[in-house]
Amino acid sequence: MKAFVVEERPLPSSDFFVIPALTVKGYRIVRCGLNELPDQDELEGALVVIVRYFSAAWKKLIEKTRQKLGRFIYFMDDDLFDVKAARGTLAGYRVRLAWKATRHMSWLQGQSPELWVSTPYLLEKYASWQPKLVLPSSIRSEINPASNPHRIFYHGTFTHEAEYKWLRTVIAEVLAADKRLHFELFGIKRISRLFQDLERVSIQKPLNWPEYQDFVTDGNGYIGLAPQLEMPFNRARSYTKIFDISRYGAVGIYSAGSANASVITNNVDGVIAGLQQREWVEKILHLARNEDDWHRMRTNAAAMLDRLDDEAGKSYEKL
């Protein structure tokens, strides 16, 4: 059986959700860009998954071959169909989502696809579509032991500007309290400017997804931060940040009420903190200064990943 996975470029959406599910179900997977079109004959009896975004070329091809497809699926791992849900993100990102996803909702409904979603929140919100929940699987690889016990990191993207601003106070207080510690952030120029007056903060240039996978496997992290402010767009987030933090060799601190916190046991395989900045300061400092706690939670986190992957693998049989 052949499955065509259509994506704008290699995406974590595909690697965490779609590819693992199709692999378990025995499909032979062909990954295609938005402008990479197979011959129409190749689609006869095949499964096609559109991951997040659409293109005019693929819409035309689907229209021509819809009755010949074995299955047609749309996968969504953010709330891409509700313009209001993107409030709080950058204006450019909202325009991007509207152009590449939201405006195509009516066309998609007309094609009667199966809808796969990444979280219970999306499952409930789009219940009228009769969606199916796809659990994420981690990307397992040999991880080098953490080589820098003083590196704290937040690997957000440009969509997380609000979290960067919120972390500014946290980072400044941690740095003032412990001169051994330093922070590693990813960011564009506007993020760099936000932290330019702080010593021991390095700003890495943003990486594409394949580059980032290579980056985190060196195990150079120690404490990974995953704050999620209460805003509409964050309600649809899954717990994949746990996978990134673990692959970087680190123990994570996660926002209470987030999807990450729903699979973490506090102070067992990670740390959960409320959205009070002082609480994050205290928990970062405690973890940085208590090596035994760090090693215990790092070991437990590996077992937690095994459990999540097992649950995900079993769930794929129902898709």
Backbone torsions as a table, in degrees:
resi	resn	phi	psi	omega
1	MET	NA	138.5	-177.5
2	LYS	-110.9	138.6	177.6
3	ALA	-127.3	126.9	176.6
4	PHE	-99.3	120.1	178.5
5	VAL	-103.5	113.4	-173.6
6	VAL	-102.1	119.7	-175.7
7	GLU	-142.9	151.4	179.8
8	GLU	-59.9	-39.5	178.1
9	ARG	-163.8	173.4	175.9
10	PRO	-55.3	126.0	-172.5
11	LEU	-128.0	148.2	171.3
12	PRO	-61.5	-29.0	177.0
13	SER	-55.0	-43.7	179.4
14	SER	-71.9	-46.3	-172.2
15	ASP	-73.4	-30.6	179.2
16	PHE	-85.0	-30.8	-171.0
17	PHE	-116.9	-64.4	-167.0
18	VAL	-71.0	-50.8	-176.9
19	ILE	-60.8	-46.4	177.7
20	PRO	-59.9	-40.6	-178.8
21	ALA	-64.9	-44.9	-179.0
22	LEU	-69.0	-33.8	178.6
23	THR	-64.4	-45.4	178.4
24	VAL	-60.4	-35.3	-177.9
25	LYS	-83.2	0.6	171.2
26	GLY	87.1	16.0	179.4
27	TYR	-76.9	148.4	169.0
28	ARG	-90.4	115.5	-165.7
29	ILE	-97.1	133.0	173.9
30	VAL	-121.1	117.3	179.4
31	ARG	-92.5	130.9	-175.6
32	CYS	-127.8	141.2	170.3
33	GLY	-75.8	171.6	-176.5
34	LEU	-64.8	-21.0	178.8
35	ASN	-115.7	16.5	176.0
36	GLU	-103.3	107.4	-172.7
37	LEU	-111.7	127.6	172.5
38	PRO	-75.8	167.1	172.9
39	ASP	-64.6	148.4	-179.1
40	GLN	-58.0	-36.0	-179.2
41	ASP	-62.4	-29.9	-179.7
42	GLU	-67.8	-22.1	-176.3
43	LEU	-85.7	-9.0	-178.4
44	GLU	-64.7	119.5	-179.6
45	GLY	77.1	1.5	-175.8
46	ALA	-88.3	166.1	172.2
47	LEU	-100.4	136.1	176.5
48	VAL	-122.9	127.2	176.0
49	VAL	-117.2	119.1	171.3
50	ILE	-89.2	120.5	-178.6
51	VAL	-99.0	104.7	174.1
52	ARG	70.9	-61.5	-166.2
53	TYR	-112.8	157.2	-177.6
54	PHE	-115.2	161.2	169.1
55	SER	-137.1	154.9	179.2
56	ALA	-60.5	-37.9	-177.4
57	ALA	-63.4	-44.4	-179.6
58	TRP	-72.7	-32.5	176.3
59	LYS	-61.4	-43.9	179.1
60	LYS	-63.8	-40.7	-179.4
61	LEU	-66.4	-39.9	177.6
62	ILE	-62.7	-43.8	179.9
63	GLU	-59.1	-39.1	-177.7
64	LYS	-72.9	-30.0	-170.7
65	THR	-115.6	5.9	-171.7
66	ARG	-52.9	-43.1	-176.3
67	GLN	-73.1	-15.3	-178.7
68	LYS	-95.0	-15.6	-176.4
69	LEU	-68.5	145.0	173.3
70	GLY	-70.3	-48.3	176.2
71	ARG	-147.4	147.4	175.3
72	PHE	-127.5	123.0	-172.8
73	ILE	-128.5	141.0	168.9
74	TYR	-115.0	128.6	179.3
75	PHE	-108.4	131.7	-178.0
76	MET	-130.6	125.3	177.6
77	ASP	-121.9	11.2	163.8
78	ASP	-136.3	168.1	179.7
79	ASP	-81.4	80.6	-170.8
80	LEU	-84.7	-10.6	-175.6
81	PHE	-100.2	0.6	-177.5
82	ASP	-122.7	108.1	-178.9
83	VAL	-59.0	-38.0	-178.4
84	LYS	-64.9	-27.5	-178.5
85	ALA	-66.4	-21.8	-177.8
86	ALA	-87.7	3.9	176.9
87	ARG	-58.8	137.7	-178.4
88	GLY	99.9	-16.4	174.0
89	THR	-91.1	170.0	-178.9
90	LEU	-63.1	147.0	-178.2
91	ALA	-58.4	-40.2	179.8
92	GLY	-62.4	-36.6	178.9
93	TYR	-69.6	-37.8	178.2
94	ARG	-64.2	-40.9	177.4
95	VAL	-63.8	-41.8	179.3
96	ARG	-60.1	-46.4	179.6
97	LEU	-63.8	-42.2	-179.6
98	ALA	-62.7	-40.9	-176.4
99	TRP	-74.1	-40.7	-172.9
100	LYS	-92.5	-15.5	-175.7
101	ALA	-136.9	-61.9	-168.5
102	THR	-56.9	-43.4	-174.9
103	ARG	-68.8	-11.0	-178.3
104	HIS	-95.4	3.9	-173.3
105	MET	-61.7	-43.2	-178.9
106	SER	-63.9	-42.2	177.4
107	TRP	-60.5	-43.7	-178.1
108	LEU	-62.4	-44.7	178.5
109	GLN	-58.2	-36.3	179.6
110	GLY	-66.7	-20.5	179.4
111	GLN	-91.2	-2.7	177.8
112	SER	49.5	59.0	-179.9
113	PRO	-81.9	169.1	161.9
114	GLU	-81.4	140.6	177.4
115	LEU	-108.1	121.1	172.4
116	TRP	-105.6	134.2	-179.8
117	VAL	-129.7	162.0	-170.2
118	SER	-98.0	-13.4	-174.5
119	THR	-141.4	155.7	173.9
120	PRO	-58.6	-31.3	178.3
121	TYR	-60.2	-48.4	178.8
122	LEU	-68.4	-34.3	177.9
123	LEU	-59.1	-42.2	-179.8
124	GLU	-75.9	-42.9	-175.8
125	LYS	-63.8	-37.8	-177.4
126	TYR	-108.2	36.7	-177.2
127	ALA	-58.8	-29.9	-178.5
128	SER	-65.8	-18.6	177.2
129	TRP	-84.5	-6.1	-174.5
130	GLN	54.5	56.8	-176.0
131	PRO	-75.1	166.4	174.4
132	LYS	-118.8	139.8	-179.9
133	LEU	-85.3	128.5	177.0
134	VAL	-111.6	115.9	178.7
135	LEU	-81.3	149.1	-179.7
136	PRO	-83.6	151.5	172.3
137	SER	-116.0	143.6	179.5
138	SER	-74.1	160.9	173.9
139	ILE	-98.4	106.4	-173.3
140	ARG	-90.6	136.8	177.2
141	SER	-156.9	166.6	176.6
142	GLU	-67.4	120.6	-177.6
143	ILE	-109.2	125.7	177.1
144	ASN	-70.5	145.9	178.0
145	PRO	-62.3	148.1	-177.9
146	ALA	-55.5	127.2	-175.9
147	SER	-103.4	-6.3	-177.9
148	ASN	-134.8	95.3	-175.6
149	PRO	-72.9	4.7	-179.0
150	HIS	-115.1	5.3	-177.8
151	ARG	-93.1	119.5	174.4
152	ILE	-111.9	138.7	-173.0
153	PHE	-140.0	153.0	169.2
154	TYR	-134.5	112.4	-178.0
155	HIS	-102.5	65.0	176.1
156	GLY	-83.4	173.2	176.4
157	THR	-114.8	-177.8	-179.3
158	PHE	-64.8	-15.5	177.4
159	THR	-77.1	-8.4	-175.3
160	HIS	-106.9	30.8	-176.7
161	GLU	-58.0	-37.8	179.6
162	ALA	-61.7	-39.5	178.6
163	GLU	-68.4	-37.5	176.4
164	TYR	-60.8	-44.4	-179.9
165	LYS	-63.7	-39.3	179.0
166	TRP	-65.8	-38.0	-178.7
167	LEU	-73.1	-17.0	-175.4
168	ARG	-54.2	-46.7	179.9
169	THR	-67.0	-41.7	179.7
170	VAL	-59.6	-49.5	-176.8
171	ILE	-63.7	-42.6	-179.8
172	ALA	-61.6	-41.4	-178.5
173	GLU	-71.4	-38.1	178.1
174	VAL	-64.5	-44.9	180.0
175	LEU	-61.8	-38.0	179.9
176	ALA	-69.7	-30.4	-175.7
177	ALA	-83.1	-26.8	-175.7
178	ASP	-143.0	107.8	-174.7
179	LYS	-72.0	-11.1	178.7
180	ARG	-77.7	-23.8	-168.4
181	LEU	-86.5	149.3	171.0
182	HIS	-143.9	160.8	-173.2
183	PHE	-117.4	143.6	175.9
184	GLU	-119.1	122.0	-179.0
185	LEU	-125.4	157.0	169.3
186	PHE	-106.1	140.6	177.8
187	GLY	-178.1	154.7	172.8
188	ILE	-81.8	-178.1	-172.9
189	LYS	-58.0	-38.3	-177.5
190	ARG	-67.0	-28.7	175.0
191	ILE	-74.7	-41.1	177.5
192	SER	-58.1	-42.3	180.0
193	ARG	-62.5	-31.8	-178.1
194	LEU	-64.8	-29.4	-174.8
195	PHE	-115.6	9.7	-170.1
196	GLN	-65.8	-21.3	-179.0
197	ASP	-90.0	-0.6	-178.5
198	LEU	-99.6	130.6	173.6
199	GLU	-78.6	156.6	177.4
200	ARG	64.2	32.8	171.2
201	VAL	-124.4	118.3	176.7
202	SER	-105.5	139.0	-179.6
203	ILE	-112.2	114.5	178.0
204	GLN	-88.3	145.3	176.1
205	LYS	-69.1	146.7	178.8
206	PRO	-58.7	144.3	179.8
207	LEU	-116.4	150.2	171.6
208	ASN	-75.0	172.4	-171.7
209	TRP	-62.0	-47.9	177.2
210	PRO	-60.2	-39.4	177.7
211	GLU	-63.6	-40.6	-179.0
212	TYR	-65.8	-39.0	177.4
213	GLN	-59.0	-41.8	177.0
214	ASP	-65.4	-38.7	-176.2
215	PHE	-62.7	-45.7	-172.1
216	VAL	-78.6	-17.0	-177.5
217	THR	-76.4	-1.8	178.2
218	ASP	-80.7	-7.1	174.4
219	GLY	68.1	28.4	-175.6
220	ASN	-89.0	5.9	178.4
221	GLY	-89.7	164.7	176.1
222	TYR	-132.1	-52.7	176.2
223	ILE	-127.8	122.5	179.0
224	GLY	-105.4	136.5	-178.3
225	LEU	-104.6	137.3	177.7
226	ALA	-138.4	66.9	175.9
227	PRO	-73.3	142.9	173.8
228	GLN	-134.6	110.6	178.8
229	LEU	-72.5	156.8	179.5
230	GLU	-78.3	99.3	177.8
231	MET	-148.0	153.7	-172.2
232	PRO	-53.2	-41.6	-174.2
233	PHE	-66.1	-31.6	-177.9
234	ASN	-72.9	-17.8	-178.3
235	ARG	-65.0	-23.8	-177.6
236	ALA	-94.6	2.0	-177.0
237	ARG	-71.8	143.9	174.9
238	SER	-93.2	-170.5	-175.6
239	TYR	-102.1	27.7	-177.2
240	THR	-68.9	-18.9	177.8
241	LYS	-60.6	-28.0	175.9
242	ILE	-59.6	-39.1	-178.5
243	PHE	-65.4	-43.8	-179.8
244	ASP	-63.5	-44.7	-178.6
245	ILE	-63.8	-42.2	-180.0
246	SER	-66.3	-39.9	179.6
247	ARG	-65.4	-24.3	178.6
248	TYR	-85.9	7.4	175.2
249	GLY	80.8	18.7	-168.3
250	ALA	-113.7	168.8	168.3
251	VAL	-103.6	138.5	-174.3
252	GLY	-102.0	152.8	169.4
253	ILE	-116.9	124.8	-169.0
254	TYR	-125.7	149.2	180.0
255	SER	-69.4	133.7	172.7
256	ALA	-60.2	140.4	179.1
257	GLY	86.7	-7.3	179.5
258	SER	-85.2	166.5	175.0
259	ALA	-61.2	-35.5	177.1
260	ASN	-57.6	-46.1	-177.6
261	ALA	-66.0	-23.4	-178.0
262	SER	-69.8	-18.9	-179.6
263	VAL	-115.4	2.1	178.6
264	ILE	-101.4	139.7	169.2
265	THR	-99.7	118.5	-171.5
266	ASN	-57.2	130.6	179.2
267	ASN	64.0	14.9	175.0
268	VAL	-111.5	-57.3	178.0
269	ASP	-123.7	14.4	178.9
270	GLY	170.6	179.5	-178.5
271	VAL	-121.2	136.6	177.2
272	ILE	-112.3	133.2	-178.7
273	ALA	-133.6	142.3	173.0
274	GLY	-71.3	176.7	-175.5
275	LEU	-90.9	43.0	170.7
276	GLN	-105.6	124.1	-173.7
277	GLN	-59.5	-37.3	179.9
278	ARG	-62.8	-35.6	178.6
279	GLU	-63.9	-39.6	178.1
280	TRP	-65.7	-40.3	177.4
281	VAL	-58.0	-48.6	-176.3
282	GLU	-65.5	-39.9	-177.0
283	LYS	-75.0	-33.6	174.1
284	ILE	-63.0	-48.1	-178.3
285	LEU	-63.8	-40.8	179.3
286	HIS	-61.4	-47.6	-177.9
287	LEU	-66.4	-37.5	-179.6
288	ALA	-68.3	-25.3	-175.4
289	ARG	-101.9	-0.3	-177.1
290	ASN	-125.9	86.9	-173.9
291	GLU	-63.7	-36.1	179.6
292	ASP	-63.1	-43.0	177.1
293	ASP	-61.2	-42.3	-179.7
294	TRP	-60.1	-48.5	-178.1
295	HIS	-64.5	-39.5	178.5
296	ARG	-61.8	-46.4	-178.5
297	MET	-70.3	-33.5	178.0
298	ARG	-64.3	-42.1	177.6
299	THR	-64.3	-44.4	-179.7
300	ASN	-66.8	-31.8	179.0
301	ALA	-64.6	-35.9	178.1
302	ALA	-62.9	-40.8	177.4
303	ALA	-67.1	-36.3	177.7
304	MET	-63.3	-40.3	177.2
305	LEU	-62.7	-40.4	176.8
306	ASP	-59.1	-42.1	-179.9
307	ARG	-64.8	-45.4	-179.0
308	LEU	-63.5	-41.0	179.4
309	ASP	-65.6	-38.1	178.3
310	ASP	-64.7	-43.7	178.5
311	GLU	-63.1	-42.0	-179.8
312	ALA	-64.6	-45.7	-179.1
313	GLY	-59.4	-40.1	178.4
314	LYS	-67.5	-34.9	-177.2
315	SER	-71.1	-25.5	-176.4
316	TYR	-66.3	-24.8	-179.6
317	GLU	-64.1	-21.6	-176.3
318	LYS	-90.2	-4.6	-176.5
319	LEU	-77.6	NA	NA
